[in-house]
Amino acid sequence: MIVVRELLLGPKRFSTIQRDVIGVSPAVLTQRLHGLEASGIVQRHQIPAPGTGEAYELTPWGYQLEPVNTALSMWAIQSPAFPWQADMSPDALILAMRAHARPIAPGTAACTVVLHLSDSRLPSTDTVDYVAHCTSTKTTIERRATTGVDVDAAVRSSTQSWKALILGGRDLDDTFGISILGRAAAVSTLLRVARLK
């Protein structure tokens, strides 16, 4: 499920999966991916030009595991031994937000927030980009390119700082290492609807 979790937001190269699942050896990851592929959960495909190589992606059946991941997330946070201080990959943190996401309150303005998250576990890596849309019917958060997206606010944060807001209950004003361009109120709205209840 850890490998599946890291593919729930879209395809990744082998090297990216290995980077995000810290501690997994190439041999073990190869074994896990082959098993998932043989089970019809994961598929491989060539990266279209100008890129090269292969990427791993969940099959349509594999993507149906997100509710299972959500249920495991909701169950895990109730554990008295939950590792609140442990860091997470950017995708794992976004999936935690998706697990708790709910619509905004009636009368609240809809908003779009771009998130640029850097992995605190691997400070030299590039940021990963996400787009969150908050409306009165639902809140969605996707990993995608943010160029040309009309946004209310853009946030740059490490996973550690963002996790302190989402799972740790910290206030935006009391959290270091987060920069916001645009309307801070839009970021507050996203936090209200996607943080741990």
Wavefront OBJ file of the C-alpha trace (Angstrom):
o trace
v 0.000 0.000 0.000
v 2.935 2.377 0.486
v 3.869 2.048 -3.194
v 0.211 2.341 -4.205
v -0.131 5.466 -2.053
v 2.769 7.100 -3.851
v 1.053 6.481 -7.218
v -2.459 7.615 -6.294
v -1.857 11.161 -7.556
v -0.419 10.069 -10.903
v 2.416 8.213 -12.621
v 6.023 8.286 -11.432
v 9.374 7.027 -12.621
v 11.050 4.212 -10.681
v 13.665 6.650 -9.331
v 10.959 9.025 -8.075
v 9.094 6.237 -6.278
v 12.347 5.104 -4.671
v 13.105 8.677 -3.600
v 9.644 9.128 -2.065
v 9.583 5.762 -0.241
v 12.673 6.347 1.868
v 14.547 3.205 2.839
v 13.276 0.903 0.089
v 16.048 -0.788 -1.887
v 15.919 -1.020 -5.700
v 15.541 -4.804 -5.466
v 12.620 -4.648 -3.040
v 10.895 -1.879 -5.006
v 11.312 -3.850 -8.240
v 9.761 -6.873 -6.550
v 6.816 -4.841 -5.223
v 6.165 -3.163 -8.584
v 6.337 -6.469 -10.462
v 3.873 -7.993 -7.990
v 1.478 -5.047 -8.358
v 1.819 -5.224 -12.140
v 1.136 -8.976 -12.185
v -1.964 -8.355 -10.035
v -3.338 -5.761 -12.469
v -2.927 -2.859 -10.025
v 0.023 -1.111 -11.713
v 0.980 -0.702 -15.357
v 4.139 0.529 -17.066
v 4.211 2.852 -20.037
v 6.760 4.778 -22.071
v 7.099 8.455 -21.230
v 6.106 10.471 -24.318
v 8.739 12.588 -26.079
v 10.628 14.710 -25.319
v 10.938 12.590 -22.159
v 12.518 9.148 -22.113
v 12.167 5.976 -20.099
v 9.256 4.337 -18.363
v 6.767 5.434 -15.735
v 4.604 3.380 -13.408
v 0.936 4.216 -13.068
v -2.041 2.692 -11.328
v -4.578 0.974 -13.552
v -8.207 2.166 -13.334
v -8.735 -0.685 -10.867
v -5.644 0.409 -8.921
v -6.931 3.985 -8.623
v -9.973 2.559 -6.841
v -7.673 1.930 -3.864
v -7.787 5.598 -2.820
v -10.830 5.038 -0.541
v -8.892 2.160 1.068
v -5.929 4.489 1.617
v -8.310 7.107 3.044
v -9.832 4.576 5.438
v -6.358 3.480 6.576
v -5.382 7.123 7.112
v -8.479 7.824 9.200
v -7.876 4.642 11.202
v -4.138 5.281 11.727
v -4.511 8.761 13.216
v -6.551 7.280 16.064
v -3.577 5.189 17.203
v -2.021 6.283 20.509
v 1.338 5.471 18.887
v 0.730 7.571 15.729
v 4.098 9.152 14.765
v 2.951 12.795 14.714
v 6.535 14.059 14.388
v 7.447 11.808 11.432
v 7.782 13.576 8.117
v 5.934 12.571 4.964
v 6.429 12.737 1.220
v 4.576 15.591 -0.508
v 2.093 13.152 -2.096
v 1.424 11.380 1.211
v 0.683 14.730 2.856
v -1.688 15.760 0.056
v -3.458 12.400 0.292
v -3.940 13.035 4.020
v -5.538 16.377 3.103
v -7.780 14.670 0.552
v -8.824 12.127 3.185
v -10.106 14.939 5.422
v -11.255 17.415 2.735
v -14.812 18.679 2.902
v -16.777 21.459 1.153
v -16.460 25.032 2.333
v -19.199 26.469 4.514
v -22.160 28.099 2.742
v -21.517 31.777 2.173
v -17.733 31.325 2.049
v -16.092 32.429 -1.187
v -14.787 29.632 -3.397
v -11.023 29.708 -3.869
v -8.121 28.131 -5.708
v -4.774 27.689 -3.976
v -1.537 26.449 -5.512
v 0.799 24.513 -3.236
v 4.533 24.161 -3.923
v 5.766 21.574 -1.403
v 9.392 20.624 -0.837
v 10.182 17.307 0.833
v 11.733 18.040 4.252
v 13.263 14.567 4.257
v 15.199 15.396 1.062
v 15.929 19.130 1.099
v 17.794 19.141 -2.229
v 14.814 17.940 -4.295
v 12.552 20.117 -6.424
v 9.156 21.217 -5.165
v 6.052 19.259 -6.136
v 3.091 21.315 -7.357
v -0.573 20.875 -6.475
v -3.791 22.767 -7.173
v -6.590 22.899 -4.593
v -10.115 24.045 -5.493
v -12.460 24.746 -2.565
v -16.177 25.138 -3.290
v -19.449 24.686 -1.446
v -19.921 21.272 -3.080
v -16.447 19.766 -2.641
v -12.736 20.368 -2.184
v -10.325 18.806 -4.670
v -6.531 18.695 -4.531
v -4.513 17.393 -7.474
v -0.852 17.077 -8.373
v -0.467 18.987 -11.623
v 1.343 21.756 -13.428
v 0.347 25.159 -12.098
v 1.313 27.314 -15.077
v -1.624 29.355 -16.288
v -3.866 28.419 -13.357
v -5.952 31.368 -12.101
v -5.334 31.322 -8.348
v -6.265 33.253 -5.239
v -3.046 32.331 -3.453
v 0.196 30.414 -3.915
v 1.961 28.740 -1.002
v 5.585 27.597 -0.731
v 6.306 25.300 2.186
v 8.293 22.315 3.339
v 6.305 19.173 4.078
v 7.285 19.489 7.733
v 5.843 23.001 8.069
v 2.705 22.179 6.075
v 2.133 18.988 8.082
v 2.261 21.070 11.285
v -0.791 22.925 9.932
v -2.692 19.981 8.453
v -2.121 17.275 11.057
v -0.550 19.133 13.942
v -3.197 21.808 14.394
v -0.716 24.702 14.334
v -1.929 28.180 13.385
v -0.772 29.704 10.126
v 0.617 32.722 11.976
v 2.682 30.484 14.259
v 4.269 28.297 11.575
v 7.695 29.121 10.164
v 8.963 28.361 6.679
v 5.763 29.128 4.783
v 5.463 31.902 2.221
v 2.166 33.056 0.718
v 1.580 35.133 -2.383
v -1.965 36.372 -2.807
v -4.883 36.196 -0.400
v -3.983 34.637 2.941
v -7.736 34.228 3.533
v -7.853 31.673 0.703
v -5.104 29.658 2.388
v -7.014 29.828 5.674
v -10.105 28.524 3.876
v -8.112 25.575 2.465
v -6.752 24.793 5.912
v -10.227 24.870 7.461
v -11.604 22.329 4.993
v -8.590 20.019 4.565
v -6.934 19.777 7.951
v -7.534 17.043 10.485
v -10.932 17.582 12.097
l 1 2 3 4 5 6 7 8 9 10 11 12 13 14 15 16 17 18 19 20 21 22 23 24 25 26 27 28 29 30 31 32 33 34 35 36 37 38 39 40 41 42 43 44 45 46 47 48 49 50 51 52 53 54 55 56 57 58 59 60 61 62 63 64 65 66 67 68 69 70 71 72 73 74 75 76 77 78 79 80 81 82 83 84 85 86 87 88 89 90 91 92 93 94 95 96 97 98 99 100 101 102 103 104 105 106 107 108 109 110 111 112 113 114 115 116 117 118 119 120 121 122 123 124 125 126 127 128 129 130 131 132 133 134 135 136 137 138 139 140 141 142 143 144 145 146 147 148 149 150 151 152 153 154 155 156 157 158 159 160 161 162 163 164 165 166 167 168 169 170 171 172 173 174 175 176 177 178 179 180 181 182 183 184 185 186 187 188 189 190 191 192 193 194 195 196 197
